[in-house]
Amino acid sequence: WDNLIYLAVGRVEYLSQLIRVEAPPLPPEIAQEIEEAKKNRWLEHELRPSIQEKLVRYMGQDKEKGREFDLTVDYILTLKRIQEDKCTLCLIEMKFEWDQPKDISQWTVDRIHNSLGHIKGNVRLTCLLCNRNHRV
């Protein structure tokens, strides 16, 4: 773009010869989609450190028990989008930011088959309450 601007401005002798051209406004629904996408990218960027912190704890659990671990922050964010921030089991909206350490609506990574580690394909996002209670 800089080269195009230079090319356009380089051929003008007087400032009065410059013409400002603006693109037509976007339709409201497209503008709203763009704003939502920006907001989601910003939110995901903000959540990355806390997701990474939680994954490190899960990795420690798996290492201690001799289980495999291969989860990434991007994989968790993908599950978050697929599940639309809802718990797989009770469908409440999970919190990805919380104040109290034992907040029962905070997100957790639940292993589907407990004999396996936290690996892709063996996990789902659930709220803390469901993660604790479904193992009867």
N, C-alpha and C positions, 0 to 999 in steps of 0.2 A: 504494500500500500504506500509506503514512503516513496518508493520510486515513481509510482503513478502520480502522487501529489506533486513531487518535484517536477515531473514532466509537464504536468498541467500548469503549475505556477511558473516554471522556467520560460514559458512562451508568452507570458504576460508582461507588457511594458509598464502598465499603470495599475495600481490597486483597484481603481474603479472598474477595470475590465474583469475582475474576478467575479464569478457567479457562485453563490452557495446553492448546492443541490442537496435536498434532503429526500430520503426514502419515504414512501407513504407509510402511515402508521399501520402497525400490525393489527389484525382483528383481535378483539378483546380476549377471546378464548385462547388464542395462540400466545398472546402476551402473558396471560395468567399461567399457562403451562410453563412458559420460560421462567417466570418468577418462582413457581413451585419447584422446578428443577434446580434452580439456584439455591433455594432454601434447603432442599434435601441434600444437595452436595455440601453445603456449609454445615448442616447438622451432622452428616456422616463424618466430615472432617473433625468436628468437635468430639464425636463419640469414639473415634479411633483409639485414643490413649486408654480410656476406661475398658473398652473391649479387649485390647491387648493385655491389660492388667489381669482381667478375668481369665483370659486364655492361658496366661502363664501359670495361674493357680491350677487350672484343669490339667495342664501339662505336668505339673508337679505331682498331682494325684495319680496320673497315669504312669509316670516314671516310677513312683513309689510302689505301685502294684504290678509293674512289668508289662503294662499295656501300651499299645501303639497310640500315637497322637499325630494328627496331621492337619488340624484346623488352622485357618488363617482369618485375619480380620475381614478380608474381602468376602470370604465364604459366609461368615456370620452376617455381614451386611446384606448379602444376597438372600439368606434365609429370612432376615428381617423384612426385606422388600416382598418376598414371596408370601410370607405369612401376614403381611400388612400390619406388623407390630402386635399381632394377637397371639395369645398362648394357643398352642396346638390342641391342648386338652380342654380347657374351659372357655376359650375364645374371648377372655377379657383383654383389654388393651394393656400390654406390658409397659412398664416404665424402663426406659433406657438411661434415665438420670433419676437419682433418688437421694434423699437426705439421710434416711435411717438405714443402717447396715443390714438389718433383717427385714426390710420392707417386702411383704409377701407378694407384691405385684411386680417386683423387679424381674428382669429377664434372667433366665439361666439356660445353660446348654444341657439338655437331657439326653442320655444315651438310650437308644431304643433297645438294644441288646446289651445288658450290663456285663456280659462276659467279654465284650469288645471294648476297646478304648474310645476316646473322643476322636472319631475319624469321620471323614466325609461319607455321607450315606447312612451313618449310624446315629445321627444326632438330629434333634429338633429343638426349637426354642420353646420353652415353657416358663410360666411364672414360677416363682420360688415355692408357692403353696402347692401347686400341682406336682412339681418335681419332688417335693418331700413326701406328699401323700399318696402318690400312685404306686409306690413300692410297698405293697402290703404283704 
